[in-house]
């Protein structure tokens, strides 16, 4: 799978509009084909779904109407209606069908503007998807396509899987020509007995090593920097950073995740709560995307 194709999970809601806006912007920045998918419940094995062909046609026609309206101002983006036991299964199947390397879903769900609040589909995807999942926060639909991708920030850790995250972040920056910022949180949340000077040194050393590792995979015209998060805790450190309108943040999935699957660990979950921009969660054993 590659970043040449993006799948967007769509519903005719604000969260769906957020996902579509982010997916369209990422697709344009990556020069990637964007497939917008409405997943309808499958009647097979689902007693709550009426088995009625006329009803099925009505629901499918309604979904196609949603897509026509949503995609009218977005020429070149294709819409699809698919059926599955649940939406997350349908989106994973669509990613496999189209060979997509990224799934985009909305997370607003009535939460504060610019913040994430995982709904059922997003929650299931970040625990089961085999490819990176981009989470669009409430209000992402207000970021115009002309903004592009002004910066890619990767929150790097020290545990296994960090190399895959670095590779994915470097690929995204290289393909979109966006500056890359590596964020080390290695010195945050250390025990109180640890000296503050040692905390800063730990973060700086970690960030410098990661920057050295990634520079070789970036063209000279793509700037890269390393920064160290500081604060009382993860949320505080994330909230103290500057975030550009339209940038994205990448995090790795939990080390406890099954191979080639996502799992939103405690650190990533805490970052998500404080993050005012879209987050992309990368499977720790995923193949590097191209």
C-alpha positions in Angstrom: 0.0 0.0 0.0 1.2 3.5 -0.7 0.3 7.1 -0.2 -0.7 7.3 -3.8 -4.3 6.5 -2.7 -6.3 7.8 0.3 -9.6 6.5 1.6 -12.0 8.8 3.4 -14.8 7.6 5.6 -17.8 9.9 5.0 -21.2 10.5 6.5 -23.4 13.6 6.0 -22.4 15.1 9.3 -20.0 17.7 10.5 -17.5 14.9 11.4 -17.9 13.6 7.8 -17.3 17.1 6.4 -14.1 17.4 8.6 -12.8 14.0 7.3 -13.6 15.0 3.6 -11.8 18.3 4.0 -8.7 16.7 5.5 -8.7 13.9 3.0 -9.0 16.2 0.0 -6.2 18.4 1.4 -3.9 15.5 2.0 -4.7 14.0 -1.4 -3.8 17.3 -3.1 -0.6 17.7 -1.1 0.4 14.1 -1.9 -0.9 14.2 -5.5 -2.8 11.1 -4.5 -6.2 9.7 -5.7 -8.9 10.1 -3.0 -11.7 7.6 -2.6 -14.6 8.8 -0.4 -16.6 5.9 1.0 -20.0 5.7 2.6 -20.3 2.4 4.5 -23.8 1.1 4.9 -24.7 -1.7 7.3 -24.8 -5.1 5.7 -28.0 -7.1 6.2 -26.2 -10.4 6.2 -26.1 -11.7 9.8 -27.5 -8.4 11.1 -31.0 -8.8 12.5 -31.3 -5.0 13.1 -31.1 -4.3 9.3 -34.4 -4.9 7.4 -34.1 -7.4 4.6 -36.0 -5.5 2.0 -34.7 -4.8 -1.5 -36.7 -1.6 -1.9 -35.4 -0.3 1.5 -31.8 -1.2 0.5 -32.2 0.7 -2.8 -33.6 3.7 -0.9 -30.7 3.8 1.6 -28.1 3.3 -1.1 -29.6 6.1 -3.3 -29.6 8.4 -0.3 -25.9 7.7 0.3 -25.1 8.3 -3.3 -27.0 11.6 -3.0 -24.8 12.6 -0.1 -21.7 11.8 -2.1 -22.9 13.8 -5.1 -23.6 16.8 -3.0 -20.4 16.6 -1.0 -18.1 15.9 -4.0 -19.6 18.4 -6.4 -17.0 21.1 -5.5 -14.2 18.5 -5.5 -13.6 17.4 -9.1 -11.5 14.3 -9.5 -12.4 12.8 -6.1 -14.4 9.6 -6.5 -17.3 8.4 -4.3 -18.3 4.9 -3.4 -21.0 3.1 -1.4 -20.0 -0.1 0.3 -21.7 -2.5 2.7 -20.1 -4.1 5.8 -20.9 -5.4 9.3 -19.6 -2.1 10.7 -18.1 1.1 9.3 -14.5 0.4 10.4 -14.6 -3.0 8.7 -15.9 -1.4 5.6 -13.2 1.3 5.5 -10.4 -1.3 6.1 -11.8 -3.3 3.2 -12.0 -0.2 1.0 -8.4 0.6 1.8 -7.5 -3.0 0.7 -9.7 -2.7 -2.4 -8.1 0.5 -3.6 -4.6 -0.1 -2.3 -4.7 2.9 -0.1 -2.0 3.7 2.4 -4.1 6.0 4.5 -7.6 6.1 6.0 -9.1 9.4 7.0 -12.0 9.8 9.5 -13.6 12.6 11.5 -13.5 12.7 15.3 -15.4 15.9 16.2 -18.7 14.5 17.2 -19.8 17.7 18.9 -16.6 18.2 20.8 -14.8 21.5 21.2 -13.7 23.2 18.0 -10.2 22.1 17.0 -10.2 19.1 19.3 -10.7 15.4 19.0 -13.4 13.2 20.5 -13.2 9.7 19.2 -16.5 8.2 18.1 -17.2 4.5 17.6 -15.7 4.3 14.1 -12.5 6.2 14.9 -12.1 4.2 18.1 -12.4 0.9 16.3 -10.1 2.0 13.5 -7.2 3.0 15.7 -7.4 -0.4 17.3 -7.7 -2.5 14.2 -6.5 -0.8 11.0 -3.4 -2.2 9.2 -2.5 1.2 7.6 -2.1 4.7 9.1 -5.3 6.4 10.2 -5.7 10.2 10.0 -8.0 11.7 12.6 -9.7 15.0 11.6 -10.6 17.1 14.6 -13.8 19.3 14.9 -13.5 22.2 12.6 -11.0 20.7 10.1 -13.6 21.5 7.4 -12.7 25.2 8.0 -9.1 24.8 6.8 -9.1 25.6 3.1 -7.5 23.3 0.5 -5.1 26.2 -0.4 -3.4 25.9 3.0 -1.8 22.7 1.8 0.4 21.0 4.3 2.6 23.6 6.0 4.4 21.2 8.3 4.7 17.6 9.5 5.4 17.0 13.2 6.3 13.6 14.4 6.1 12.8 18.1 9.0 10.4 18.4 9.4 7.9 21.2 12.3 5.6 22.2 10.5 2.2 22.0 10.4 -0.3 19.1 8.5 1.1 16.1 10.0 4.6 16.2 11.9 3.9 13.0 8.7 3.1 11.1 7.2 6.4 12.4 10.3 8.3 11.3 10.2 6.7 7.9 6.5 7.5 7.4 7.0 11.1 8.6 10.0 11.6 6.3 8.0 10.1 3.3 5.1 12.5 4.0 7.4 15.5 4.3 9.4 14.5 1.2 6.3 13.9 -1.0 4.5 17.1 0.1 7.7 19.3 0.4 6.5 20.2 3.9 9.0 21.0 6.7 9.5 18.2 9.1 9.6 18.8 12.9 10.6 15.9 15.2 9.2 16.3 18.7 10.8 14.4 21.5 8.8 13.9 24.7 11.5 11.6 26.2 12.1 14.0 29.1 8.4 14.5 30.0 6.7 12.5 32.7 9.9 11.3 34.2 9.8 10.7 38.0 9.9 13.9 40.1 13.2 12.8 41.6 14.9 13.1 38.2 17.0 16.3 37.9 15.5 18.9 35.6 18.8 19.4 33.8 19.0 15.6 33.1 15.4 15.7 31.8 16.3 18.4 29.2 19.5 16.6 28.3 17.6 13.3 27.7 15.1 15.1 25.4 17.8 17.0 23.5 19.9 13.9 22.9 17.0 11.8 21.8 15.8 14.6 19.4 19.3 15.1 17.9 19.7 11.3 17.3 16.4 11.1 15.5 17.1 14.1 13.4 20.5 12.6 12.3 18.7 9.4 11.4 16.1 11.1 9.2 18.2 13.7 7.4 19.6 11.3 4.9 16.1 10.4 3.6 15.1 14.0 3.0 16.1 16.1 0.0 18.1 19.2 0.8 15.2 21.6 0.1 13.0 20.0 2.8 13.9 21.6 6.1 14.0 19.5 9.3 14.3 20.4 12.9 14.1 18.7 16.3 12.4 20.2 19.3 12.1 19.0 22.9 8.7 19.1 24.6 8.7 20.6 28.1 5.9 20.8 30.7 4.4 19.2 33.7 3.0 16.3 31.7 2.4 15.2 28.1 -0.7 17.3 27.7 1.0 20.4 29.0 4.1 19.9 26.7 1.9 19.5 23.6 -0.2 22.5 24.4 2.9 24.7 24.9 4.1 24.1 21.3 3.1 26.3 18.4 0.9 24.6 15.8 0.4 25.9 12.3 -3.1 25.9 10.8 -3.2 22.9 8.5 -0.2 20.9 9.8 -0.5 17.3 10.9 1.0 15.4 13.8 2.2 11.8 13.5 2.4 9.3 16.4 3.2 5.6 16.6 0.8 3.0 17.8 1.3 1.2 21.1 4.1 -1.4 21.4 1.3 -3.7 22.7 -0.5 -3.6 19.4 -0.7 -6.8 17.3 1.7 -7.0 14.4 0.6 -4.7 11.5 -2.3 -3.3 13.5 -2.9 0.0 15.3 -3.5 0.4 19.0 -3.7 3.9 20.5 -1.5 3.7 23.6 -1.7 5.9 26.6 0.9 8.4 25.4 -0.7 8.8 22.0 -4.1 9.1 23.7 -2.8 11.9 25.9 -1.3 13.7 22.9 -4.6 13.4 21.1 -6.5 15.1 23.9 -4.3 18.2 23.8 -3.7 18.3 20.0 -5.4 21.1 18.0 -4.4 19.7 14.6 -5.1 16.4 12.8 -3.3 13.3 14.1 -2.0 10.4 12.0 -1.5 7.2 13.9 1.1 4.9 12.3 1.2 1.1 12.9 4.5 0.2 14.6 5.2 -2.7 12.3 3.8 -1.2 9.2 6.0 -1.2 6.1 7.4 2.2 5.3 5.0 4.0 2.8 6.2 5.4 -0.5 
